[in-house]
Amino acid sequence: MFESKAGVLLIGGLGFFAFAFVSNAVVPILMYRNLPEQTAEQVVNANLMYEFEDLSRRFPEAFEEHYGEPTEQNAALALRRGRDIYVGEGCWHCHSQFVRPVSNESLRWGPVAKTEEYQNELQRPVMFGTRRVGPDLSREGGRRSNDWQAVHLFRPKMVSSGSPMPEYPWFFDGDPSKPNERGLAVLTYIQWLGSWLESYPYYEDYTPIEEQEAAP
């Protein structure tokens, strides 16, 4: 086997495969096996709350009906619901949630993904995706307004003329300005993706609603 070119290539290929498996699977498992898995309540952060409170202002009637007040507990509830809908609708078939350290992906989607980002209940199963018919969404939170996201879900071609994305009118009560419980949950989940990055440039300074109302 070692005397032929094909044999050398076979052994070399198997060796590189073994190296890739150990470095990309075994080593991360050993490094992070004791890293605690966060709950939905624990991954709620100031950036997400900024967007969650924005939802309550943009869609006050629907928000009050389905989630009441924009509290952290209700944000966690919406996150779980939104993630389940995202999985159930098959969004992960066309959108990845993993920025790879190749092909200048960080210039297109944001910082390269790190293992610790996936140590929470909302990443079970991890939604790396199967292909990219649409853009990677792991850094989508805060890139666009809740109004834009709502219209894009209701009728994608209204904001992106060449989009192959299907419409999701069942997330709304007949109009993109009237998201229902499912729509609000999906919007919350989308705005959470990437919100944990401290260096992410798309969020304004966050001031809770109660502090805004108390300000002179």
Secondary structure by P-SEA (a helix, b strand, c coil): ccccaaaaaaaaaaaaaaaaaaaccaaaaaaccccccccccccccaaaaaaaaaaaaacaaaaaaccccccaaaaaaaaaaaaaaaaaaccccccccccccccccccccccccccccccccccccccccccccccccccccccccaaaaaaaaaccccccccccccccccccccccccccaaaaaaaaaaaaccccccccccccccccaaaaaacc
